[in-house]
Amino acid sequence: MSCKSPLVWFCNILIGRFSPIFSLKTTKARVIQNEACKYIGVKPDLYDPIEEDVKTGLECIAYQITDLTLRMAQDANLPLSELHADGGPTANKYLMQFQSDIAQVTVSVSDVAELSGFGAACAAGFSCGLYDPETIFANTHRSCFTPEMDESKVQNLQIQILNNTRLLAQKEVLEGTDLVIQLDFPPYTWPKEAEQNFINYINEGRGGWIGFHHATLLGDFDGYPLWQWFSDFMGGIRFQNYIAPLADGTVIVEDKEHPVMKGVDASFVVQDDEWYTYDKSPRPNVRVLAHVDESTYTPASAVKMGDHPVVWVNEGKAARNVYFQMGHSPKLFQSDDFTMMLSNAIRWTLKK
């Protein structure tokens, strides 16, 4: 098991090369990116200084490796009993312990970080009689990390990240998928085959859906016409305007009995969001769970729509679904109320 490829994926996320369509992310602590790179085990001078969440980066490495190795074990019909790890990130003990916990297997880490280079050097040295194999291997050691997390707390989620909706044109991509999270991706530029596969997924209730922010960029954008089915799915709305300078706003919970709102305060502040407005309120066509009080915008804004739902579900669809209008700023994940809503939404759409 090498940690390099997932680490490259994480670093690409840091510098903005990818914009995942469907993903999960939890943000808990923010640090200067140079320190983040140092913590992970890469050179900070390779990247522009930005703030990022180290813990999320580390955990995404473990989740991706777990997804890959479990799938390999399933295909080979063999149990996964131990992972042998190398690569720069193996120097991070938190990552190695989390890898063991999430995969529920022992992770064995060599004291030689770059085993590929070490193996090539050994092969050359052994073949010409320069090195003695017994001496070399007697002086290499491994550290073992065993699962410490209660197995009942491991969710056993397999996460597939798509960076282009063209992949949804393949029917098998959504087969067996229990939940689609549409993160930071609008409902246009989709190929017709991808649109139809997604429509069937929702209409037939094959799984759940959670949408964020850009999922209601509904209208004529970049030469693409309005996707009427998606507009109807979101309550028959069309995007109209947004607060470009960003504003804080107080969200008011309307439907405290819905499972998505379990444990959420009656009102809470969302910082630095764009607050989309539409040509009309979706309320007549959806079940509204929360709205934003436009009088609380800080700084004040003239971009308003009156009745302004920001969290809703469409009970007319077979698939359980939740839309969160907020999502522009990473500060959103500093809100305990929002993270509670998202956690509830995941459980509810997965029927857990």
C-alpha positions as CSV (number, residue, x, y, z in Angstrom):
1,M,0.0,0.0,0.0
2,S,1.5,3.3,-1.0
3,C,0.1,6.6,0.3
4,K,1.4,8.6,-2.6
5,S,-1.5,8.6,-5.0
6,P,-4.2,9.6,-2.6
7,L,-1.8,12.3,-1.2
8,V,-1.4,13.7,-4.7
9,W,-5.2,13.8,-5.0
10,F,-5.4,15.7,-1.7
11,C,-2.7,18.2,-2.8
12,N,-4.6,18.7,-6.1
13,I,-7.7,19.6,-4.0
14,L,-5.6,22.1,-2.0
15,I,-4.5,24.0,-5.1
16,G,-7.9,23.8,-6.8
17,R,-7.2,21.5,-9.7
18,F,-10.3,19.4,-9.0
19,S,-13.9,20.4,-8.2
20,P,-15.6,17.2,-7.1
21,I,-19.2,16.7,-8.1
22,F,-20.1,14.3,-5.5
23,S,-18.1,14.1,-2.3
24,L,-18.2,14.3,1.5
25,K,-16.1,16.6,3.6
26,T,-15.9,17.5,7.3
27,T,-14.0,20.5,8.4
28,K,-12.9,20.7,12.1
29,A,-9.7,22.7,12.4
30,R,-8.0,25.1,10.1
31,V,-4.2,25.7,9.9
32,I,-1.7,27.5,7.7
33,Q,-1.1,25.3,4.6
34,N,2.7,25.3,5.1
35,E,2.2,23.7,8.5
36,A,-0.3,21.3,6.9
37,C,2.2,20.1,4.3
38,K,4.8,19.7,7.1
39,Y,2.3,17.7,9.1
40,I,1.5,15.4,6.2
41,G,5.1,14.9,5.2
42,V,5.5,16.9,1.9
43,K,7.5,20.0,1.1
44,P,5.5,23.2,1.7
45,D,7.3,25.1,-1.0
46,L,5.6,23.0,-3.7
47,Y,2.3,24.8,-3.1
48,D,0.9,28.3,-2.7
49,P,0.3,29.2,1.0
50,I,-3.4,28.7,1.6
51,E,-5.5,27.5,4.6
52,E,-6.7,23.9,4.6
53,D,-7.9,21.3,6.9
54,V,-5.1,18.8,7.6
55,K,-7.3,16.2,9.3
56,T,-9.6,16.0,6.3
57,G,-6.7,15.5,4.0
58,L,-5.2,12.7,6.1
59,E,-8.6,11.0,6.5
60,C,-9.3,11.1,2.8
61,I,-6.1,9.2,2.2
62,A,-7.2,6.5,4.5
63,Y,-10.7,6.3,3.1
64,Q,-9.5,6.0,-0.5
65,I,-7.0,3.3,0.3
66,T,-9.6,1.4,2.3
67,D,-12.1,1.6,-0.6
68,L,-9.4,0.3,-3.0
69,T,-8.1,-2.5,-0.9
70,L,-11.6,-3.7,0.2
71,R,-12.7,-3.8,-3.4
72,M,-9.5,-5.8,-4.4
73,A,-10.2,-8.3,-1.5
74,Q,-13.8,-8.7,-2.7
75,D,-12.8,-9.3,-6.3
76,A,-10.1,-11.8,-5.2
77,N,-12.5,-13.5,-2.8
78,L,-9.8,-13.3,-0.1
79,P,-10.0,-11.7,3.4
80,L,-8.0,-8.5,4.0
81,S,-5.9,-9.4,7.0
82,E,-3.0,-6.8,7.0
83,L,-1.8,-3.7,5.1
84,H,1.8,-3.0,4.5
85,A,2.4,0.7,4.0
86,D,5.2,2.9,2.7
87,G,5.5,6.5,1.4
88,G,6.1,9.8,3.0
89,P,2.7,10.1,4.8
90,T,3.5,6.9,6.8
91,A,5.6,9.1,9.1
92,N,2.3,10.5,10.4
93,K,1.1,8.2,13.3
94,Y,-2.4,9.7,13.3
95,L,-2.9,8.7,9.7
96,M,-1.5,5.2,10.2
97,Q,-3.7,4.6,13.3
98,F,-6.8,6.0,11.5
99,Q,-6.0,3.7,8.5
100,S,-6.0,0.7,10.8
101,D,-9.2,1.8,12.5
102,I,-11.2,2.5,9.3
103,A,-10.0,-0.7,7.5
104,Q,-10.2,-2.7,10.7
105,V,-6.9,-4.5,10.0
106,T,-3.3,-4.2,11.2
107,V,-1.2,-1.7,9.3
108,S,2.5,-2.6,9.1
109,V,4.8,0.3,8.4
110,S,8.4,-0.1,7.3
111,D,11.1,2.1,8.8
112,V,12.2,2.6,5.1
113,A,9.8,5.2,3.8
114,E,10.5,4.6,0.1
115,L,10.4,0.8,-0.4
116,S,10.3,1.0,-4.2
117,G,13.7,2.6,-4.4
118,F,15.0,0.4,-1.5
119,G,13.8,-2.7,-3.3
120,A,15.5,-1.7,-6.6
121,A,18.7,-1.0,-4.8
122,C,18.6,-4.3,-2.9
123,A,17.9,-6.2,-6.2
124,A,20.9,-4.6,-7.8
125,G,23.1,-5.1,-4.8
126,F,22.1,-8.7,-4.3
127,S,22.7,-9.6,-7.9
128,C,26.3,-8.3,-8.0
129,G,27.1,-9.7,-4.5
130,L,27.5,-6.2,-2.9
131,Y,24.8,-6.8,-0.3
132,D,24.1,-9.8,1.9
133,P,20.3,-10.3,2.0
134,E,20.2,-11.7,5.5
135,T,22.2,-8.7,6.9
136,I,20.0,-6.2,5.0
137,F,16.7,-7.7,6.1
138,A,17.8,-8.2,9.6
139,N,18.3,-4.5,9.9
140,T,14.9,-3.4,8.5
141,H,12.0,-3.1,10.9
142,R,8.3,-2.5,10.9
143,S,5.9,-0.7,13.2
144,C,2.4,-2.2,13.6
145,F,-0.8,-0.3,14.2
146,T,-3.8,-2.3,15.3
147,P,-7.5,-1.2,15.3
148,E,-8.4,0.7,18.4
149,M,-11.8,2.0,17.2
150,D,-14.8,0.0,18.1
151,E,-15.9,-1.8,15.0
152,S,-19.5,-0.7,15.6
153,K,-18.4,2.9,15.0
154,V,-16.9,2.2,11.6
155,Q,-19.6,3.2,9.0
156,N,-18.1,1.0,6.2
157,L,-19.0,3.7,3.7
158,Q,-17.4,3.5,0.2
159,I,-17.1,6.9,-1.4
160,Q,-16.9,7.4,-5.1
161,I,-15.8,10.9,-6.3
162,L,-16.7,12.0,-9.8
163,N,-15.2,15.1,-11.3
164,N,-17.3,15.1,-14.5
165,T,-20.9,14.3,-15.2
166,R,-20.0,12.5,-18.4
167,L,-19.3,9.5,-16.1
168,L,-22.9,9.4,-15.2
169,A,-23.8,8.6,-18.8
170,Q,-22.6,5.1,-17.9
171,K,-25.6,3.4,-16.2
172,E,-23.4,1.2,-14.0
173,V,-21.9,4.3,-12.2
174,L,-25.1,4.8,-10.2
175,E,-25.9,1.1,-9.8
176,G,-25.5,0.1,-6.2
177,T,-25.1,3.8,-5.1
178,D,-27.1,4.5,-1.9
179,L,-26.5,8.2,-1.8
180,V,-25.5,10.9,-4.3
181,I,-24.1,14.2,-2.8
182,Q,-24.1,16.9,-5.4
183,L,-21.3,19.2,-4.1
184,D,-20.4,22.4,-5.9
185,F,-21.7,21.4,-9.3
186,P,-24.6,23.0,-11.2
187,P,-27.4,21.3,-13.1
188,Y,-26.1,22.1,-16.6
189,T,-23.3,20.8,-18.9
190,W,-24.7,17.2,-18.2
191,P,-24.8,14.9,-21.2
192,K,-28.4,13.8,-22.1
193,E,-27.6,10.2,-21.1
194,A,-26.3,11.4,-17.7
195,E,-29.5,13.5,-17.2
196,Q,-31.7,10.5,-17.9
197,N,-29.7,8.1,-15.7
198,F,-30.0,10.6,-12.8
199,I,-33.7,11.2,-13.4
200,N,-34.3,7.4,-13.3
201,Y,-32.2,7.2,-10.1
202,I,-34.3,9.8,-8.3
203,N,-37.7,8.9,-9.8
204,E,-37.3,5.2,-9.1
205,G,-35.9,5.8,-5.5
206,R,-32.7,3.8,-6.1
207,G,-30.9,5.9,-3.5
208,G,-30.9,9.2,-1.8
209,W,-29.7,12.7,-2.8
210,I,-28.2,15.7,-1.0
211,G,-27.6,18.9,-3.0
212,F,-25.7,22.0,-2.1
213,H,-25.7,25.6,-3.2
214,H,-24.9,25.4,-6.9
215,A,-27.5,22.7,-7.4
216,T,-30.1,25.5,-7.9
217,L,-28.1,27.4,-10.5
218,L,-31.1,26.9,-12.7
219,G,-31.5,28.9,-15.9
220,D,-29.7,29.7,-19.1
221,F,-26.0,29.5,-18.3
222,D,-22.9,29.4,-20.6
223,G,-25.1,28.5,-23.6
224,Y,-26.9,25.7,-21.8
225,P,-30.7,25.9,-21.5
226,L,-32.7,25.4,-18.3
227,W,-33.0,21.7,-17.3
228,Q,-36.7,21.7,-16.7
229,W,-36.8,18.4,-14.8
230,F,-34.2,19.6,-12.3
231,S,-36.1,22.9,-11.9
232,D,-39.2,21.0,-11.1
233,F,-37.3,18.7,-8.7
234,M,-36.2,21.9,-6.9
235,G,-39.7,23.3,-6.7
236,G,-40.2,24.8,-10.1
237,I,-37.7,27.6,-9.6
238,R,-35.3,29.6,-11.7
239,F,-32.2,31.3,-10.4
240,Q,-32.5,35.1,-10.3
241,N,-29.7,36.7,-8.2
242,Y,-27.2,36.3,-5.4
243,I,-25.4,38.4,-2.8
244,A,-22.0,38.7,-4.4
245,P,-20.2,40.5,-1.5
246,L,-21.4,37.7,0.8
247,A,-23.4,38.2,4.0
248,D,-24.1,36.5,7.3
249,G,-27.7,35.5,7.8
250,T,-29.8,33.9,10.5
251,V,-31.5,30.6,9.5
252,I,-34.9,29.9,11.1
253,V,-35.9,26.2,11.5
254,E,-39.5,25.7,10.5
255,D,-40.0,22.0,10.6
256,K,-38.5,20.8,13.9
257,E,-40.1,17.4,13.6
258,H,-38.3,16.4,10.4
259,P,-35.4,14.0,11.0
260,V,-32.9,16.4,9.3
261,M,-33.6,18.9,12.0
262,K,-33.1,16.6,15.0
263,G,-30.9,18.4,17.6
264,V,-30.6,21.6,15.5
265,D,-31.1,24.9,17.3
266,A,-34.3,26.8,16.5
267,S,-32.1,29.5,14.8
268,F,-28.5,29.8,13.9
269,V,-26.2,32.1,11.9
270,V,-24.5,31.0,8.6
271,Q,-21.5,33.2,7.8
272,D,-20.3,34.6,4.5
273,D,-22.8,33.0,2.1
274,E,-24.1,34.2,-1.3
275,W,-27.9,33.6,-0.5
276,Y,-29.4,32.8,-3.9
277,T,-32.7,34.3,-4.9
278,Y,-35.2,32.8,-7.4
279,D,-38.0,34.0,-9.6
280,K,-40.4,32.6,-7.0
281,S,-40.5,30.7,-3.7
282,P,-40.3,26.9,-4.1
283,R,-42.6,26.5,-1.0
284,P,-45.8,25.5,-2.9
285,N,-44.0,22.5,-4.4
286,V,-41.7,21.3,-1.6
287,R,-41.6,20.7,2.1
288,V,-39.6,23.6,3.6
289,L,-37.5,22.8,6.6
290,A,-35.8,26.2,7.2
291,H,-35.6,29.7,5.7
292,V,-33.3,32.6,6.1
293,D,-34.4,35.8,7.8
294,E,-33.4,38.4,5.2
295,S,-33.6,41.2,7.8
296,T,-30.6,39.7,9.5
297,Y,-28.2,40.0,6.6
298,T,-24.9,41.4,7.8
299,P,-23.9,43.6,5.9
300,A,-27.4,44.5,4.8
301,S,-28.4,43.7,1.2
302,A,-31.1,44.7,-1.2
303,V,-30.9,41.3,-2.9
304,K,-34.0,39.7,-1.3
305,M,-37.0,37.6,-2.3
306,G,-39.3,37.8,0.7
307,D,-40.3,34.2,1.5
308,H,-36.8,32.7,1.3
309,P,-36.5,28.9,1.9
310,V,-32.9,27.6,2.2
311,V,-33.4,24.0,3.3
312,W,-36.1,21.8,1.8
313,V,-37.1,18.3,0.6
314,N,-39.3,17.3,-2.4
315,E,-41.6,14.6,-1.1
316,G,-43.0,14.0,-4.6
317,K,-39.9,12.0,-5.5
318,A,-39.3,8.4,-4.7
319,A,-35.8,9.1,-3.6
320,R,-35.3,10.8,-0.2
321,N,-33.7,14.1,-1.0
322,V,-32.5,17.3,0.8
323,Y,-31.3,20.6,-0.6
324,F,-29.1,23.0,1.3
325,Q,-28.9,26.4,-0.3
326,M,-25.9,27.5,1.7
327,G,-22.5,26.2,0.8
328,H,-20.4,29.0,-0.6
329,S,-18.0,29.5,2.3
330,P,-15.9,26.9,4.2
331,K,-17.0,28.7,7.3
332,L,-20.2,26.7,7.0
333,F,-18.5,23.7,8.5
334,Q,-17.6,25.7,11.6
335,S,-21.4,25.7,12.4
336,D,-22.3,22.9,14.8
337,D,-25.9,23.3,13.7
338,F,-25.1,22.9,10.0
339,T,-22.8,19.8,10.6
340,M,-25.6,18.3,12.7
341,M,-28.1,18.9,9.8
342,L,-25.7,17.4,7.3
343,S,-25.1,14.4,9.5
344,N,-28.8,13.9,10.0
345,A,-29.4,14.3,6.2
346,I,-26.9,11.6,5.4
347,R,-28.5,9.2,7.9
348,W,-32.0,10.0,6.7
349,T,-31.3,9.7,3.0
350,L,-29.5,6.4,3.7
351,K,-32.5,5.3,5.7
352,K,-30.2,4.6,8.7
